[in-house]
Amino acid sequence: MVNFALLKELGLDDQAATQEVQSKFENVKDGEISGLLEKSGNSFTNGSMMKGKIVNIRGDDVVLEIGLKSEGVLSLMREFDDPNSVEVGDEITVLLEQVESENGLVLISKRKADR
């Protein structure tokens, strides 16, 4: 996905950004990036189960780090049987419902993973 706001902020057009990325990865061998993705331990495909770590709790939102610098947000009251037992640092399993929603977010569900 192209972040046009970021390209504008950096003063790059799509072609210049593509050339910059290609120049950074010209010495990367085939399969190296795939290997890094596999080492993350999570499969980023819709419908996959993944482990994540709770990194923040803000009001009713539980922020979960799921790997590769991706975060998902869960509702404390809807997704957890005992909201008072949820703590930063807890590791939980979630279902990846959608890799990227209309808002650019990763959609996850703990309840569906628990089924």
Contacts in CASP RR format, 6 or more apart in sequence:
PFRMAT RR
TARGET T0000
AUTHOR 0000-0000-0000
METHOD contacts of the structure
MODEL  1
MVNFALLKELGLDDQAATQEVQSKFENVKDGEISGLLEKSGNSFTNGSMM
KGKIVNIRGDDVVLEIGLKSEGVLSLMREFDDPNSVEVGDEITVLLEQVE
SENGLVLISKRKADR
1 100 0 8 1.000
1 104 0 8 1.000
2 14 0 8 1.000
2 17 0 8 1.000
7 13 0 8 1.000
7 14 0 8 1.000
7 17 0 8 1.000
10 17 0 8 1.000
12 20 0 8 1.000
25 33 0 8 1.000
37 44 0 8 1.000
37 68 0 8 1.000
40 67 0 8 1.000
40 68 0 8 1.000
41 50 0 8 1.000
41 51 0 8 1.000
42 48 0 8 1.000
42 50 0 8 1.000
42 51 0 8 1.000
42 52 0 8 1.000
42 66 0 8 1.000
42 67 0 8 1.000
42 68 0 8 1.000
43 50 0 8 1.000
43 96 0 8 1.000
44 50 0 8 1.000
44 68 0 8 1.000
44 70 0 8 1.000
44 96 0 8 1.000
44 99 0 8 1.000
45 96 0 8 1.000
45 99 0 8 1.000
46 96 0 8 1.000
46 97 0 8 1.000
46 98 0 8 1.000
46 99 0 8 1.000
47 95 0 8 1.000
47 96 0 8 1.000
47 97 0 8 1.000
48 95 0 8 1.000
48 96 0 8 1.000
49 93 0 8 1.000
49 94 0 8 1.000
49 95 0 8 1.000
49 96 0 8 1.000
49 113 0 8 1.000
50 66 0 8 1.000
50 93 0 8 1.000
50 94 0 8 1.000
50 95 0 8 1.000
50 96 0 8 1.000
50 108 0 8 1.000
51 66 0 8 1.000
51 91 0 8 1.000
51 92 0 8 1.000
51 93 0 8 1.000
51 94 0 8 1.000
52 64 0 8 1.000
52 65 0 8 1.000
52 66 0 8 1.000
52 67 0 8 1.000
52 91 0 8 1.000
52 92 0 8 1.000
52 93 0 8 1.000
52 94 0 8 1.000
53 64 0 8 1.000
53 65 0 8 1.000
53 89 0 8 1.000
53 90 0 8 1.000
53 91 0 8 1.000
54 62 0 8 1.000
54 63 0 8 1.000
54 64 0 8 1.000
54 65 0 8 1.000
54 86 0 8 1.000
54 87 0 8 1.000
54 88 0 8 1.000
54 89 0 8 1.000
54 90 0 8 1.000
54 91 0 8 1.000
54 92 0 8 1.000
55 63 0 8 1.000
55 64 0 8 1.000
55 65 0 8 1.000
55 71 0 8 1.000
55 88 0 8 1.000
55 89 0 8 1.000
56 62 0 8 1.000
56 63 0 8 1.000
56 88 0 8 1.000
57 63 0 8 1.000
57 76 0 8 1.000
57 86 0 8 1.000
57 87 0 8 1.000
57 88 0 8 1.000
59 76 0 8 1.000
60 75 0 8 1.000
60 76 0 8 1.000
60 77 0 8 1.000
61 73 0 8 1.000
61 74 0 8 1.000
61 75 0 8 1.000
61 76 0 8 1.000
62 73 0 8 1.000
62 74 0 8 1.000
62 75 0 8 1.000
62 76 0 8 1.000
62 79 0 8 1.000
62 80 0 8 1.000
62 86 0 8 1.000
63 71 0 8 1.000
63 72 0 8 1.000
63 73 0 8 1.000
64 71 0 8 1.000
64 72 0 8 1.000
64 73 0 8 1.000
64 74 0 8 1.000
64 92 0 8 1.000
64 94 0 8 1.000
64 108 0 8 1.000
65 71 0 8 1.000
66 72 0 8 1.000
66 94 0 8 1.000
66 96 0 8 1.000
66 106 0 8 1.000
66 108 0 8 1.000
70 106 0 8 1.000
71 106 0 8 1.000
72 105 0 8 1.000
72 106 0 8 1.000
72 107 0 8 1.000
72 108 0 8 1.000
73 105 0 8 1.000
73 108 0 8 1.000
74 80 0 8 1.000
74 94 0 8 1.000
74 108 0 8 1.000
74 109 0 8 1.000
74 110 0 8 1.000
76 83 0 8 1.000
76 86 0 8 1.000
77 83 0 8 1.000
78 111 0 8 1.000
79 109 0 8 1.000
79 110 0 8 1.000
79 111 0 8 1.000
80 86 0 8 1.000
80 110 0 8 1.000
92 110 0 8 1.000
92 113 0 8 1.000
93 110 0 8 1.000
93 113 0 8 1.000
93 114 0 8 1.000
94 108 0 8 1.000
94 109 0 8 1.000
94 110 0 8 1.000
94 113 0 8 1.000
95 108 0 8 1.000
95 109 0 8 1.000
95 110 0 8 1.000
95 112 0 8 1.000
95 113 0 8 1.000
96 106 0 8 1.000
96 107 0 8 1.000
96 108 0 8 1.000
97 107 0 8 1.000
97 108 0 8 1.000
97 109 0 8 1.000
97 112 0 8 1.000
98 106 0 8 1.000
98 107 0 8 1.000
99 106 0 8 1.000
100 106 0 8 1.000
101 107 0 8 1.000
END
